[in-house]
Amino acid sequence: MVCAWTVILLHSLDTKKQGAGALCRPKELTALTKRLVENCLTSFDKANGKHLGTWSPGFPEIQVQQNTPLVPSRVQCSLLFMAQGLQEVLVDQRTNLNPNDFSLHKDLENTITQINMLSECLRHILGGKCSSNPPPPEMPTLLFERKQWSHTLLQKSREYLKWLQHNIQVQNHTRPHTTKVTNKTKHKDIAVRYFQGSGHHL
């Protein structure tokens, strides 16, 4: 279901490319990113076991309440932290816990790329810059705690993206909802290549 939805969305966006850029649709991109994180969480729990509990220290960098205001610079910091954290999960799964679960590795890789693309899109739409980069996530050393840490990070990422999706829908009433993403920076280049790759990358 996720793959089919992704292919349809990317095909729709691909048909509207102009020159070197691709249309940036924050509502759709946020929804897609959330679905990819949900897919990662399902794949992760299948590979590492369910009922892992919650990593009690939590992740304040992506912790929001329903009424938390959308601050563009904080969104950029949160998405950066999220991508860095999932990169830690990917490395741990690939090198330690599940080195042969290539499907999970691919899900995580695609999700990290999507988060970076979403970050770039929102920077164009909402503005804002992460002026003080959050410290890189630190994964614990014990095996069970690593699983619990990763599981909780995926859960909290899903919750954050759900909050972000709602707030972007509110923003859409007062802001233009599309813009072009060019390939002037590294992340913009990633975004363009990701669109051009269509569903194959997912």
Contacts in CASP RR format, 6 or more apart in sequence:
PFRMAT RR
TARGET T0000
AUTHOR 0000-0000-0000
METHOD contacts of the structure
MODEL  1
MVCAWTVILLHSLDTKKQGAGALCRPKELTALTKRLVENCLTSFDKANGK
HLGTWSPGFPEIQVQQNTPLVPSRVQCSLLFMAQGLQEVLVDQRTNLNPN
DFSLHKDLENTITQINMLSECLRHILGGKCSSNPPPPEMPTLLFERKQWS
HTLLQKSREYLKWLQHNIQVQNHTRPHTTKVTNKTKHKDIAVRYFQGSGH
HL
2 35 0 8 1.000
2 36 0 8 1.000
2 38 0 8 1.000
2 39 0 8 1.000
2 202 0 8 1.000
3 199 0 8 1.000
3 202 0 8 1.000
5 32 0 8 1.000
5 35 0 8 1.000
6 32 0 8 1.000
6 35 0 8 1.000
6 36 0 8 1.000
6 199 0 8 1.000
6 202 0 8 1.000
7 198 0 8 1.000
7 199 0 8 1.000
7 202 0 8 1.000
9 28 0 8 1.000
9 32 0 8 1.000
10 195 0 8 1.000
10 197 0 8 1.000
10 198 0 8 1.000
10 199 0 8 1.000
10 202 0 8 1.000
11 198 0 8 1.000
13 22 0 8 1.000
13 23 0 8 1.000
13 25 0 8 1.000
13 28 0 8 1.000
13 195 0 8 1.000
14 22 0 8 1.000
14 195 0 8 1.000
14 196 0 8 1.000
14 198 0 8 1.000
16 22 0 8 1.000
16 23 0 8 1.000
17 23 0 8 1.000
17 195 0 8 1.000
18 180 0 8 1.000
20 182 0 8 1.000
20 183 0 8 1.000
20 192 0 8 1.000
21 180 0 8 1.000
21 181 0 8 1.000
21 182 0 8 1.000
21 183 0 8 1.000
21 192 0 8 1.000
22 180 0 8 1.000
22 181 0 8 1.000
22 191 0 8 1.000
22 192 0 8 1.000
22 195 0 8 1.000
23 178 0 8 1.000
23 179 0 8 1.000
23 180 0 8 1.000
23 181 0 8 1.000
24 120 0 8 1.000
24 121 0 8 1.000
24 124 0 8 1.000
24 125 0 8 1.000
24 178 0 8 1.000
24 179 0 8 1.000
24 180 0 8 1.000
24 181 0 8 1.000
24 191 0 8 1.000
25 121 0 8 1.000
25 177 0 8 1.000
25 178 0 8 1.000
26 118 0 8 1.000
26 121 0 8 1.000
26 122 0 8 1.000
26 125 0 8 1.000
26 126 0 8 1.000
26 168 0 8 1.000
26 171 0 8 1.000
26 172 0 8 1.000
26 177 0 8 1.000
27 165 0 8 1.000
27 168 0 8 1.000
27 169 0 8 1.000
27 172 0 8 1.000
27 177 0 8 1.000
29 114 0 8 1.000
29 117 0 8 1.000
29 118 0 8 1.000
29 121 0 8 1.000
30 118 0 8 1.000
30 161 0 8 1.000
30 164 0 8 1.000
30 165 0 8 1.000
30 168 0 8 1.000
31 165 0 8 1.000
32 114 0 8 1.000
33 111 0 8 1.000
33 114 0 8 1.000
33 115 0 8 1.000
33 118 0 8 1.000
33 161 0 8 1.000
34 158 0 8 1.000
34 161 0 8 1.000
34 162 0 8 1.000
34 165 0 8 1.000
36 107 0 8 1.000
36 110 0 8 1.000
36 111 0 8 1.000
36 114 0 8 1.000
36 202 0 8 1.000
37 111 0 8 1.000
37 154 0 8 1.000
37 157 0 8 1.000
37 158 0 8 1.000
37 161 0 8 1.000
38 158 0 8 1.000
39 107 0 8 1.000
39 111 0 8 1.000
40 86 0 8 1.000
40 104 0 8 1.000
40 107 0 8 1.000
40 108 0 8 1.000
40 111 0 8 1.000
40 154 0 8 1.000
41 151 0 8 1.000
41 154 0 8 1.000
41 155 0 8 1.000
41 158 0 8 1.000
43 101 0 8 1.000
43 103 0 8 1.000
43 104 0 8 1.000
43 107 0 8 1.000
44 89 0 8 1.000
44 93 0 8 1.000
44 104 0 8 1.000
44 150 0 8 1.000
44 151 0 8 1.000
44 154 0 8 1.000
45 52 0 8 1.000
45 151 0 8 1.000
47 93 0 8 1.000
47 97 0 8 1.000
47 98 0 8 1.000
47 101 0 8 1.000
47 104 0 8 1.000
48 97 0 8 1.000
48 98 0 8 1.000
48 147 0 8 1.000
48 150 0 8 1.000
48 151 0 8 1.000
49 147 0 8 1.000
52 144 0 8 1.000
52 147 0 8 1.000
52 148 0 8 1.000
52 151 0 8 1.000
52 152 0 8 1.000
53 148 0 8 1.000
53 151 0 8 1.000
53 152 0 8 1.000
54 148 0 8 1.000
54 152 0 8 1.000
54 155 0 8 1.000
55 145 0 8 1.000
55 148 0 8 1.000
55 149 0 8 1.000
55 151 0 8 1.000
55 152 0 8 1.000
55 153 0 8 1.000
58 152 0 8 1.000
58 156 0 8 1.000
59 81 0 8 1.000
59 137 0 8 1.000
59 152 0 8 1.000
59 153 0 8 1.000
59 156 0 8 1.000
61 77 0 8 1.000
61 78 0 8 1.000
61 81 0 8 1.000
61 82 0 8 1.000
61 134 0 8 1.000
62 78 0 8 1.000
62 81 0 8 1.000
62 82 0 8 1.000
62 156 0 8 1.000
62 157 0 8 1.000
62 159 0 8 1.000
62 160 0 8 1.000
63 156 0 8 1.000
63 160 0 8 1.000
64 159 0 8 1.000
64 160 0 8 1.000
64 163 0 8 1.000
66 163 0 8 1.000
68 163 0 8 1.000
70 126 0 8 1.000
70 164 0 8 1.000
70 167 0 8 1.000
70 168 0 8 1.000
70 170 0 8 1.000
70 171 0 8 1.000
72 122 0 8 1.000
72 123 0 8 1.000
72 126 0 8 1.000
72 127 0 8 1.000
72 128 0 8 1.000
73 128 0 8 1.000
73 129 0 8 1.000
73 130 0 8 1.000
73 131 0 8 1.000
75 119 0 8 1.000
75 122 0 8 1.000
75 126 0 8 1.000
75 128 0 8 1.000
75 164 0 8 1.000
76 119 0 8 1.000
76 122 0 8 1.000
76 123 0 8 1.000
76 128 0 8 1.000
76 129 0 8 1.000
76 130 0 8 1.000
77 130 0 8 1.000
77 132 0 8 1.000
77 133 0 8 1.000
77 134 0 8 1.000
78 160 0 8 1.000
79 115 0 8 1.000
79 116 0 8 1.000
79 118 0 8 1.000
79 119 0 8 1.000
79 122 0 8 1.000
80 119 0 8 1.000
80 130 0 8 1.000
80 133 0 8 1.000
80 134 0 8 1.000
81 134 0 8 1.000
81 137 0 8 1.000
82 115 0 8 1.000
82 153 0 8 1.000
82 157 0 8 1.000
82 160 0 8 1.000
83 112 0 8 1.000
83 115 0 8 1.000
83 116 0 8 1.000
83 119 0 8 1.000
84 134 0 8 1.000
84 136 0 8 1.000
84 137 0 8 1.000
85 136 0 8 1.000
85 137 0 8 1.000
85 139 0 8 1.000
85 153 0 8 1.000
86 108 0 8 1.000
86 111 0 8 1.000
86 112 0 8 1.000
86 115 0 8 1.000
86 153 0 8 1.000
86 154 0 8 1.000
86 157 0 8 1.000
87 112 0 8 1.000
88 136 0 8 1.000
88 137 0 8 1.000
88 139 0 8 1.000
88 150 0 8 1.000
89 108 0 8 1.000
89 139 0 8 1.000
89 150 0 8 1.000
89 153 0 8 1.000
89 154 0 8 1.000
90 105 0 8 1.000
90 108 0 8 1.000
90 109 0 8 1.000
90 112 0 8 1.000
92 139 0 8 1.000
92 146 0 8 1.000
92 150 0 8 1.000
93 99 0 8 1.000
93 101 0 8 1.000
93 104 0 8 1.000
93 105 0 8 1.000
93 108 0 8 1.000
93 150 0 8 1.000
94 105 0 8 1.000
96 146 0 8 1.000
97 143 0 8 1.000
97 146 0 8 1.000
97 147 0 8 1.000
98 104 0 8 1.000
110 201 0 8 1.000
110 202 0 8 1.000
113 190 0 8 1.000
113 194 0 8 1.000
113 201 0 8 1.000
114 194 0 8 1.000
116 187 0 8 1.000
116 190 0 8 1.000
116 191 0 8 1.000
117 187 0 8 1.000
117 190 0 8 1.000
117 191 0 8 1.000
117 194 0 8 1.000
119 187 0 8 1.000
120 181 0 8 1.000
120 185 0 8 1.000
120 187 0 8 1.000
120 188 0 8 1.000
120 190 0 8 1.000
120 191 0 8 1.000
121 179 0 8 1.000
121 181 0 8 1.000
121 191 0 8 1.000
122 168 0 8 1.000
123 129 0 8 1.000
124 179 0 8 1.000
124 180 0 8 1.000
124 181 0 8 1.000
125 171 0 8 1.000
125 175 0 8 1.000
125 176 0 8 1.000
125 177 0 8 1.000
125 179 0 8 1.000
126 171 0 8 1.000
126 175 0 8 1.000
137 153 0 8 1.000
139 146 0 8 1.000
139 149 0 8 1.000
139 150 0 8 1.000
140 146 0 8 1.000
140 149 0 8 1.000
181 188 0 8 1.000
181 191 0 8 1.000
181 192 0 8 1.000
182 188 0 8 1.000
182 192 0 8 1.000
183 189 0 8 1.000
183 191 0 8 1.000
183 192 0 8 1.000
194 201 0 8 1.000
END
